[in-house]
Amino acid sequence: MSPAFIFEGCGTREAVKKFRGHVFPRWFSVTVSLLSALFAAAGLFFFLGGRHKLALYYAGSALLLLVFNLAGKAFLVRRLSSVLDQILGGDPGFTVCFYENYFSIVRQKDQKLIPVYYSRINRIACQDGIMAVFTGENLCIPFRDPDGGQVWDDLWRFLKEKNPSIII
């Protein structure tokens, strides 16, 4: 059986890093940013009112929320990169082939085929000419279209047919 789509994978940390904004839901990042701004404003209010200990508490909370947000994304990028690196065996070269019931990661160094069923896909995202598939096993599989992005819409429709619960 021949694959419906074939893409060249890009298993580098830089490729995974492009999708760090897609790891957390958008509402989570917005909520953390709004809470940080609210705590910072409360800290300024209490500082101007002469209550320095309370101001320090709120300003520290705002800083802690921002650090949590940034460090959490950095940690997840490192984790996603390490899982992909383990699957690829240290070689960032691979091919992604989409078949009727599953898609496969084919390592370039030994041609080992690693199947992933469509039911395992949580979300897909596209950014800067690279598309990524996220699975429930903390796996981010980035790949690029050699035709310059002409088939992204066809692939999205194909994946949505196979698993309607995929978030795009």
PEWO-V15783 format. One record per residue. N is the residue number from 1. RES is the residue in three letters. PSI is psi as a letter, one per 20 degrees, with the letter a starting at -180 (none if undefined). D_FIRST is the distance of its C-alpha to the first C-alpha in Angstrom with 1 decimal. Layout:
n:N res:RES psi:PSI d_first:D_FIRST
n:N res:RES psi:PSI d_first:D_FIRST
//
This chain:
n:1 res:MET psi:p d_first:0.0
n:2 res:SER psi:q d_first:3.8
n:3 res:PRO psi:q d_first:6.6
n:4 res:ALA psi:h d_first:9.3
n:5 res:PHE psi:q d_first:12.0
n:6 res:ILE psi:p d_first:13.0
n:7 res:PHE psi:q d_first:16.6
n:8 res:GLU psi:p d_first:19.2
n:9 res:GLY psi:q d_first:20.8
n:10 res:CYS psi:n d_first:24.6
n:11 res:GLY psi:l d_first:25.7
n:12 res:THR psi:r d_first:29.5
n:13 res:ARG psi:h d_first:32.2
n:14 res:GLU psi:h d_first:33.1
n:15 res:ALA psi:g d_first:29.7
n:16 res:VAL psi:h d_first:30.0
n:17 res:LYS psi:h d_first:33.7
n:18 res:LYS psi:h d_first:32.9
n:19 res:PHE psi:j d_first:31.5
n:20 res:ARG psi:h d_first:34.5
n:21 res:GLY psi:i d_first:35.7
n:22 res:HIS psi:i d_first:32.6
n:23 res:VAL psi:g d_first:33.1
n:24 res:PHE psi:q d_first:36.2
n:25 res:PRO psi:q d_first:36.4
n:26 res:ARG psi:h d_first:38.5
n:27 res:TRP psi:h d_first:41.2
n:28 res:PHE psi:g d_first:41.7
n:29 res:SER psi:g d_first:42.5
n:30 res:VAL psi:g d_first:44.7
n:31 res:THR psi:g d_first:46.6
n:32 res:VAL psi:g d_first:47.2
n:33 res:SER psi:g d_first:48.5
n:34 res:LEU psi:g d_first:50.7
n:35 res:LEU psi:h d_first:52.1
n:36 res:SER psi:g d_first:52.8
n:37 res:ALA psi:h d_first:54.7
n:38 res:LEU psi:g d_first:56.6
n:39 res:PHE psi:h d_first:57.7
n:40 res:ALA psi:g d_first:58.7
n:41 res:ALA psi:g d_first:60.8
n:42 res:ALA psi:h d_first:62.4
n:43 res:GLY psi:g d_first:63.2
n:44 res:LEU psi:g d_first:64.8
n:45 res:PHE psi:g d_first:66.7
n:46 res:PHE psi:h d_first:68.1
n:47 res:PHE psi:g d_first:68.9
n:48 res:LEU psi:h d_first:70.9
n:49 res:GLY psi:i d_first:72.7
n:50 res:GLY psi:j d_first:73.8
n:51 res:ARG psi:m d_first:71.7
n:52 res:HIS psi:h d_first:70.1
n:53 res:LYS psi:g d_first:68.7
n:54 res:LEU psi:h d_first:66.9
n:55 res:ALA psi:g d_first:65.7
n:56 res:LEU psi:h d_first:64.4
n:57 res:TYR psi:g d_first:62.5
n:58 res:TYR psi:g d_first:60.7
n:59 res:ALA psi:h d_first:60.0
n:60 res:GLY psi:h d_first:58.6
n:61 res:SER psi:g d_first:56.4
n:62 res:ALA psi:g d_first:55.1
n:63 res:LEU psi:g d_first:54.4
n:64 res:LEU psi:g d_first:52.7
n:65 res:LEU psi:g d_first:50.3
n:66 res:LEU psi:g d_first:49.4
n:67 res:VAL psi:g d_first:48.9
n:68 res:PHE psi:g d_first:46.8
n:69 res:ASN psi:g d_first:44.5
n:70 res:LEU psi:g d_first:44.1
n:71 res:ALA psi:h d_first:43.9
n:72 res:GLY psi:g d_first:41.4
n:73 res:LYS psi:g d_first:39.0
n:74 res:ALA psi:g d_first:39.6
n:75 res:PHE psi:g d_first:39.0
n:76 res:LEU psi:h d_first:35.7
n:77 res:VAL psi:g d_first:34.5
n:78 res:ARG psi:g d_first:35.5
n:79 res:ARG psi:g d_first:33.8
n:80 res:LEU psi:h d_first:30.5
n:81 res:SER psi:g d_first:30.7
n:82 res:SER psi:h d_first:31.5
n:83 res:VAL psi:g d_first:28.6
n:84 res:LEU psi:g d_first:26.1
n:85 res:ASP psi:h d_first:28.0
n:86 res:GLN psi:g d_first:27.8
n:87 res:ILE psi:g d_first:24.0
n:88 res:LEU psi:i d_first:23.8
n:89 res:GLY psi:k d_first:26.5
n:90 res:GLY psi:i d_first:28.8
n:91 res:ASP psi:p d_first:26.7
n:92 res:PRO psi:i d_first:26.0
n:93 res:GLY psi:p d_first:23.1
n:94 res:PHE psi:r d_first:19.6
n:95 res:THR psi:q d_first:16.4
n:96 res:VAL psi:p d_first:14.9
n:97 res:CYS psi:p d_first:11.2
n:98 res:PHE psi:o d_first:10.8
n:99 res:TYR psi:a d_first:7.9
n:100 res:GLU psi:g d_first:8.8
n:101 res:ASN psi:i d_first:11.1
n:102 res:TYR psi:r d_first:11.9
n:103 res:PHE psi:q d_first:12.3
n:104 res:SER psi:q d_first:12.8
n:105 res:ILE psi:p d_first:15.7
n:106 res:VAL psi:o d_first:15.4
n:107 res:ARG psi:p d_first:18.9
n:108 res:GLN psi:h d_first:20.0
n:109 res:LYS psi:h d_first:22.7
n:110 res:ASP psi:j d_first:20.8
n:111 res:GLN psi:k d_first:17.0
n:112 res:LYS psi:p d_first:17.1
n:113 res:LEU psi:p d_first:14.3
n:114 res:ILE psi:o d_first:16.1
n:115 res:PRO psi:q d_first:14.2
n:116 res:VAL psi:p d_first:16.3
n:117 res:TYR psi:q d_first:15.9
n:118 res:TYR psi:h d_first:17.0
n:119 res:SER psi:i d_first:20.1
n:120 res:ARG psi:i d_first:21.4
n:121 res:ILE psi:p d_first:21.8
n:122 res:ASN psi:g d_first:25.4
n:123 res:ARG psi:r d_first:25.7
n:124 res:ILE psi:q d_first:24.4
n:125 res:ALA psi:q d_first:26.9
n:126 res:CYS psi:p d_first:27.2
n:127 res:GLN psi:p d_first:30.1
n:128 res:ASP psi:l d_first:31.2
n:129 res:GLY psi:j d_first:27.9
n:130 res:ILE psi:p d_first:26.0
n:131 res:MET psi:q d_first:24.0
n:132 res:ALA psi:q d_first:24.0
n:133 res:VAL psi:p d_first:22.3
n:134 res:PHE psi:p d_first:24.7
n:135 res:THR psi:r d_first:23.9
n:136 res:GLY psi:i d_first:26.3
n:137 res:GLU psi:k d_first:26.6
n:138 res:ASN psi:l d_first:28.5
n:139 res:LEU psi:p d_first:25.6
n:140 res:CYS psi:o d_first:25.5
n:141 res:ILE psi:n d_first:22.5
n:142 res:PRO psi:q d_first:23.7
n:143 res:PHE psi:q d_first:21.7
n:144 res:ARG psi:q d_first:22.6
n:145 res:ASP psi:p d_first:21.2
n:146 res:PRO psi:i d_first:21.8
n:147 res:ASP psi:j d_first:22.5
n:148 res:GLY psi:k d_first:25.4
n:149 res:GLY psi:j d_first:24.3
n:150 res:GLN psi:h d_first:23.3
n:151 res:VAL psi:j d_first:20.2
n:152 res:TRP psi:g d_first:21.8
n:153 res:ASP psi:g d_first:22.7
n:154 res:ASP psi:g d_first:19.2
n:155 res:LEU psi:g d_first:17.8
n:156 res:TRP psi:g d_first:20.9
n:157 res:ARG psi:g d_first:20.3
n:158 res:PHE psi:g d_first:16.6
n:159 res:LEU psi:h d_first:17.9
n:160 res:LYS psi:h d_first:20.9
n:161 res:GLU psi:h d_first:18.9
n:162 res:LYS psi:h d_first:17.1
n:163 res:ASN psi:n d_first:20.4
n:164 res:PRO psi:i d_first:23.6
n:165 res:SER psi:j d_first:25.8
n:166 res:ILE psi:p d_first:24.6
n:167 res:ILE psi:p d_first:27.7
n:168 res:ILE psi:none d_first:27.3
//
